[in-house]
């Protein structure tokens, strides 16, 4: 668990805001705090490393291997005979992978 303060602040804020039932408020606050700690509200575009399930400390070689592995799996040319819905989802995922890879390469060039 990387972050814990969202849960604590949510617990306290929920208990204080719902004074008529502090236990219910604390539980709701705890759930909202957990969602913030787990980055449920952050888009994947904000962190391109999350697309590849990597951390920001990943090496260039690890990023390249993850990109090649996933793009080989989702490349639209590999799904020639697949259903149109599956092909569209694969195309969208391939676009997402390409955008994330380009973003990582741009960020690393700026260093």
C-alpha positions as CSV (number, residue, x, y, z in Angstrom):
1,X,0.0,0.0,0.0
2,X,1.7,3.2,-1.2
3,X,-0.7,5.8,0.2
4,X,-2.9,5.8,3.3
5,X,-3.7,9.4,4.0
6,X,-6.7,9.5,1.7
7,X,-8.4,6.8,3.8
8,X,-7.7,8.6,7.1
9,X,-8.9,12.0,5.8
10,X,-12.0,10.4,4.2
11,X,-12.8,8.6,7.4
12,X,-12.5,11.7,9.5
13,X,-14.3,14.0,7.0
14,X,-17.1,11.5,6.5
15,X,-17.7,11.1,10.3
16,X,-17.8,14.9,10.7
17,X,-20.0,15.6,7.7
18,X,-22.6,13.0,8.5
19,X,-23.1,13.8,12.2
20,X,-26.5,12.2,12.3
21,X,-24.8,8.8,11.6
22,X,-21.0,9.1,12.1
23,X,-20.3,5.4,11.5
24,X,-22.0,5.5,8.1
25,X,-20.2,8.7,7.2
26,X,-16.9,7.3,8.3
27,X,-17.5,4.2,6.1
28,X,-18.4,6.2,3.1
29,X,-15.4,8.5,3.7
30,X,-13.2,5.5,4.0
31,X,-14.4,4.1,0.7
32,X,-13.9,7.5,-1.1
33,X,-10.5,7.8,0.5
34,X,-9.5,4.4,-0.7
35,X,-10.6,5.3,-4.2
36,X,-8.4,8.3,-4.2
37,X,-5.5,6.4,-2.8
38,X,-5.9,3.7,-5.5
39,X,-6.0,6.4,-8.3
40,X,-9.5,5.3,-9.4
41,X,-10.2,8.9,-10.4
42,X,-7.0,9.5,-12.4
43,X,-7.2,8.8,-16.1
44,X,-4.7,6.4,-17.7
45,X,-3.6,9.1,-20.0
46,X,-2.2,11.0,-17.0
47,X,0.2,8.1,-16.3
48,X,1.4,6.4,-19.5
49,X,3.3,3.8,-17.5
50,X,0.1,2.4,-16.2
51,X,-0.9,1.3,-19.7
52,X,2.0,-1.1,-19.6
53,X,1.7,-2.0,-15.9
54,X,5.1,-0.5,-15.2
55,X,6.4,2.0,-12.7
56,X,8.1,5.3,-13.7
57,X,11.4,3.8,-12.7
58,X,11.2,1.2,-15.4
59,X,14.2,1.0,-17.7
60,X,14.0,1.8,-21.5
61,X,14.4,-1.9,-22.2
62,X,11.5,-2.9,-19.9
63,X,9.3,-0.3,-21.6
64,X,10.2,-1.6,-25.1
65,X,9.6,-5.2,-24.1
66,X,6.2,-4.4,-22.6
67,X,5.2,-2.3,-25.7
68,X,6.3,-5.1,-28.1
69,X,4.5,-7.8,-26.1
70,X,1.2,-5.8,-25.9
71,X,1.2,-4.4,-29.4
72,X,1.8,-7.9,-30.8
73,X,-1.3,-9.0,-28.9
74,X,-3.6,-6.2,-29.9
75,X,-2.3,-5.2,-33.4
76,X,-5.3,-5.1,-35.7
77,X,-3.5,-7.0,-38.5
78,X,-3.3,-10.1,-36.3
79,X,-7.1,-10.1,-36.0
80,X,-8.1,-10.2,-39.6
81,X,-10.8,-12.9,-39.2
82,X,-12.1,-11.7,-35.9
83,X,-15.5,-10.3,-35.2
84,X,-15.9,-6.5,-36.0
85,X,-16.5,-5.6,-32.3
86,X,-13.3,-7.4,-31.2
87,X,-11.3,-5.8,-34.0
88,X,-12.6,-2.3,-33.1
89,X,-11.6,-2.9,-29.4
90,X,-8.2,-4.1,-30.5
91,X,-7.7,-1.0,-32.7
92,X,-8.6,1.2,-29.8
93,X,-6.2,-0.6,-27.5
94,X,-3.5,-0.4,-30.1
95,X,-4.0,3.4,-30.4
96,X,-3.8,3.7,-26.6
97,X,-0.6,1.7,-26.5
98,X,1.0,3.7,-29.3
99,X,0.0,7.0,-27.6
100,X,1.4,5.9,-24.2
101,X,4.6,4.7,-25.8
102,X,5.1,7.9,-27.7
103,X,4.4,9.9,-24.5
104,X,7.0,7.9,-22.5
105,X,9.6,8.3,-25.2
106,X,8.9,12.1,-25.3
107,X,9.1,12.4,-21.5
108,X,12.4,10.5,-21.5
109,X,13.9,12.6,-24.3
110,X,13.2,15.7,-22.2
111,X,15.3,14.4,-19.3
